[in-house]
Amino acid sequence: MAKTRPEHHAEPVLESAMDYAEHEKTYNGFVTGVKWVIYASVVSMIILYFLINP
């Protein structure tokens, strides 16, 4: 049985282990979630202003 040696690359392999498409999808979801939380907070403050203000 022949023993094989790992290939040695003359040039460095520039591959990233990070999945950029998934990263962008997660980031966009986070930003959208933050926007909705801000909108809900503003609406809640307006409603509370009219309920609590004598």
DSSP file (Angstrom, degrees, kcal/mol; ACC not computed):
  #  RESIDUE AA STRUCTURE BP1 BP2  ACC     N-H-->O    O-->H-N    N-H-->O    O-->H-N    TCO  KAPPA ALPHA  PHI   PSI    X-CA   Y-CA   Z-CA
    1    1 A M              0   0    0      0, 0.0     2,-0.3     0, 0.0     0, 0.0   0.000 360.0 360.0 360.0 130.3    0.0    0.0    0.0
    2    2 A A        -     0   0    0      1,-0.0     2,-0.5     0, 0.0     0, 0.0  -0.592 360.0-133.8 -84.3 140.8    1.4    3.3   -1.0
    3    3 A K        -     0   0    0     -2,-0.3     2,-0.4     0, 0.0    -1,-0.0  -0.794  19.8-148.8 -91.9 133.4    1.6    6.2    1.4
    4    4 A T        -     0   0    0     -2,-0.5     3,-0.0     3,-0.0     0, 0.0  -0.812   2.4-145.2-104.7 143.7    0.4    9.5    0.1
    5    5 A R        -     0   0    0     -2,-0.4     3,-0.1     1,-0.1     2,-0.1  -0.774  29.5-100.6-100.8 148.9    1.7   12.8    1.2
    6    6 A P        -     0   0    0      0, 0.0     2,-0.1     0, 0.0    -1,-0.1  -0.392  44.2-103.4 -66.7 146.6   -0.5   15.9    1.5
    7    7 A E        -     0   0    0     -2,-0.1     2,-0.6     1,-0.0    -3,-0.0  -0.452  27.9-143.2 -69.9 141.1   -0.2   18.3   -1.4
    8    8 A H        -     0   0    0     -2,-0.1     2,-0.4    -3,-0.1     3,-0.1  -0.933  14.1-140.2-106.0 125.0    1.8   21.4   -0.8
    9    9 A H        -     0   0    0     -2,-0.6     4,-0.1     1,-0.2    -2,-0.0  -0.671   6.1-152.5 -87.3 134.4    0.4   24.5   -2.4
   10   10 A A  S    S+     0   0    0     -2,-0.4    -1,-0.2     2,-0.1    -2,-0.0   0.864  87.4  45.6 -70.4 -35.2    2.9   26.9   -4.0
   11   11 A E  S    S-     0   0    0     -3,-0.1     2,-0.1     1,-0.0    -2,-0.0  -0.823  99.5-102.9-107.4 147.4    0.4   29.8   -3.4
   12   12 A P        -     0   0    0      0, 0.0     2,-0.7     0, 0.0    -2,-0.1  -0.427  33.3-121.4 -67.0 143.3   -1.5   30.4   -0.2
   13   13 A V        -     0   0    0     -2,-0.1     2,-1.1    -4,-0.1    -4,-0.0  -0.777  21.6-159.8 -88.0 117.2   -5.1   29.3   -0.3
   14   14 A L        +     0   0    0     -2,-0.7     2,-0.4     2,-0.0    -1,-0.1  -0.580  35.8 141.3-101.1  71.0   -7.2   32.3    0.5
   15   15 A E        -     0   0    0     -2,-1.1     2,-0.4     2,-0.0    -2,-0.1  -0.896  40.1-143.6-112.1 142.3  -10.5   30.7    1.6
   16   16 A S        -     0   0    0     -2,-0.4    -2,-0.0     2,-0.1     0, 0.0  -0.847   7.9-150.5-104.7 140.2  -12.7   32.0    4.4
   17   17 A A  S    S+     0   0    0     -2,-0.4     2,-0.3     2,-0.1    -1,-0.1   0.581  71.2 101.0 -80.1  -9.1  -14.5   29.6    6.7
   18   18 A M  S    S-     0   0    0      1,-0.1     2,-1.0     2,-0.0    -2,-0.1  -0.585  72.2-136.0 -83.4 137.5  -17.2   32.3    7.2
   19   19 A D     >  -     0   0    0     -2,-0.3     4,-2.1     1,-0.2     5,-0.1  -0.793  19.9-171.7 -91.5  99.4  -20.5   32.0    5.2
   20   20 A Y  H  > S+     0   0    0     -2,-1.0     4,-2.6     1,-0.2     5,-0.2   0.839  80.7  55.3 -66.5 -34.8  -21.0   35.6    4.1
   21   21 A A  H  > S+     0   0    0      2,-0.2     4,-2.1     1,-0.2    -1,-0.2   0.929 111.4  44.3 -64.4 -43.3  -24.5   35.1    2.7
   22   22 A E  H  > S+     0   0    0      2,-0.2     4,-2.4     1,-0.2    -2,-0.2   0.871 111.9  54.1 -67.6 -36.2  -25.6   33.7    6.1
   23   23 A H  H  X S+     0   0    0     -4,-2.1     4,-2.5     2,-0.2    -2,-0.2   0.930 109.6  46.7 -62.5 -46.1  -23.8   36.6    7.9
   24   24 A E  H  X S+     0   0    0     -4,-2.6     4,-2.7     2,-0.2     5,-0.2   0.898 111.7  51.6 -63.1 -40.8  -25.6   39.2    5.7
   25   25 A K  H  X S+     0   0    0     -4,-2.1     4,-2.0     2,-0.2    -2,-0.2   0.913 111.9  46.1 -63.4 -43.2  -29.0   37.5    6.3
   26   26 A T  H  X S+     0   0    0     -4,-2.4     4,-2.3     2,-0.2    -2,-0.2   0.918 113.2  49.4 -65.6 -43.8  -28.4   37.4   10.1
   27   27 A Y  H  X S+     0   0    0     -4,-2.5     4,-2.5     1,-0.2    -2,-0.2   0.925 111.2  48.8 -62.3 -45.5  -27.3   41.1   10.2
   28   28 A N  H  X S+     0   0    0     -4,-2.7     4,-2.3     1,-0.2    -1,-0.2   0.878 111.1  51.0 -63.9 -36.7  -30.3   42.2    8.1
   29   29 A G  H  X S+     0   0    0     -4,-2.0     4,-2.4    -5,-0.2    -1,-0.2   0.900 110.1  49.7 -64.7 -40.9  -32.6   40.3   10.4
   30   30 A F  H  X S+     0   0    0     -4,-2.3     4,-2.3     2,-0.2    -2,-0.2   0.926 111.5  47.7 -63.6 -45.2  -31.0   41.9   13.4
   31   31 A V  H  X S+     0   0    0     -4,-2.5     4,-2.2     1,-0.2    -2,-0.2   0.906 112.2  49.9 -63.8 -41.8  -31.3   45.4   12.0
   32   32 A T  H  X S+     0   0    0     -4,-2.3     4,-2.2     1,-0.2    -1,-0.2   0.909 110.5  50.6 -62.7 -41.9  -35.0   44.8   11.0
   33   33 A G  H  X S+     0   0    0     -4,-2.4     4,-2.1     1,-0.2    -2,-0.2   0.900 109.1  50.5 -62.5 -41.4  -35.7   43.5   14.5
   34   34 A V  H  X S+     0   0    0     -4,-2.3     4,-2.2     2,-0.2    -1,-0.2   0.903 108.9  52.3 -64.4 -40.8  -34.1   46.6   16.1
   35   35 A K  H  X S+     0   0    0     -4,-2.2     4,-2.6     1,-0.2    -2,-0.2   0.930 110.0  48.2 -59.7 -45.7  -36.2   48.9   13.8
   36   36 A W  H  X S+     0   0    0     -4,-2.2     4,-2.6     1,-0.2    -1,-0.2   0.866 109.9  52.1 -65.7 -36.2  -39.5   47.1   14.9
   37   37 A V  H  X S+     0   0    0     -4,-2.1     4,-2.1     2,-0.2    -1,-0.2   0.902 110.7  48.3 -65.5 -40.0  -38.5   47.4   18.6
   38   38 A I  H  X S+     0   0    0     -4,-2.2     4,-2.3     2,-0.2    -2,-0.2   0.928 112.1  48.7 -65.2 -44.7  -37.9   51.1   18.2
   39   39 A Y  H  X S+     0   0    0     -4,-2.6     4,-2.4     1,-0.2    -2,-0.2   0.928 112.4  48.3 -60.5 -45.1  -41.3   51.5   16.4
   40   40 A A  H  X S+     0   0    0     -4,-2.6     4,-2.4     1,-0.2    -1,-0.2   0.873 110.8  51.8 -64.3 -36.9  -43.1   49.5   19.1
   41   41 A S  H  X S+     0   0    0     -4,-2.1     4,-2.4     2,-0.2    -1,-0.2   0.915 110.2  48.0 -65.6 -42.8  -41.4   51.6   21.8
   42   42 A V  H  X S+     0   0    0     -4,-2.3     4,-2.2     2,-0.2    -2,-0.2   0.926 113.0  47.6 -64.1 -45.0  -42.5   54.9   20.2
   43   43 A V  H  X S+     0   0    0     -4,-2.4     4,-2.5     1,-0.2    -1,-0.2   0.916 112.0  50.7 -63.5 -41.8  -46.1   53.7   19.7
   44   44 A S  H  X S+     0   0    0     -4,-2.4     4,-2.7     1,-0.2    -2,-0.2   0.903 109.9  49.9 -62.0 -41.4  -46.1   52.5   23.4
   45   45 A M  H  X S+     0   0    0     -4,-2.4     4,-2.1     2,-0.2    -1,-0.2   0.898 111.1  48.9 -65.2 -39.6  -44.8   55.9   24.6
   46   46 A I  H  X S+     0   0    0     -4,-2.2     4,-1.8     2,-0.2    -2,-0.2   0.933 113.2  46.8 -65.2 -45.3  -47.4   57.8   22.6
   47   47 A I  H  X S+     0   0    0     -4,-2.5     4,-1.7     1,-0.2    -2,-0.2   0.928 113.4  48.5 -62.9 -44.7  -50.2   55.6   23.9
   48   48 A L  H  X S+     0   0    0     -4,-2.7     4,-2.8     1,-0.2     5,-0.4   0.856 106.1  58.3 -64.6 -34.6  -49.0   55.9   27.5
   49   49 A Y  H  X S+     0   0    0     -4,-2.1     4,-2.0     1,-0.2    -1,-0.2   0.930 110.6  41.9 -59.6 -45.0  -48.7   59.6   27.2
   50   50 A F  H  < S+     0   0    0     -4,-1.8    -1,-0.2     1,-0.2    -2,-0.2   0.773 117.7  47.2 -76.7 -25.3  -52.4   59.9   26.3
   51   51 A L  H  < S+     0   0    0     -4,-1.7    -2,-0.2    -5,-0.2    -1,-0.2   0.871 121.2  33.7 -80.8 -37.9  -53.5   57.3   29.0
   52   52 A I  H  < S+     0   0    0     -4,-2.8    -2,-0.2    -5,-0.2    -3,-0.2   0.807  92.4  97.1 -90.2 -32.2  -51.4   58.8   31.9
   53   53 A N     <        0   0    0     -4,-2.0    -4,-0.0    -5,-0.4     0, 0.0  -0.422 360.0 360.0 -63.2 120.9  -51.6   62.5   31.1
   54   54 A P              0   0    0      0, 0.0    -1,-0.2     0, 0.0    -4,-0.1   0.500 360.0 360.0 -72.4 360.0  -54.4   64.0   33.2
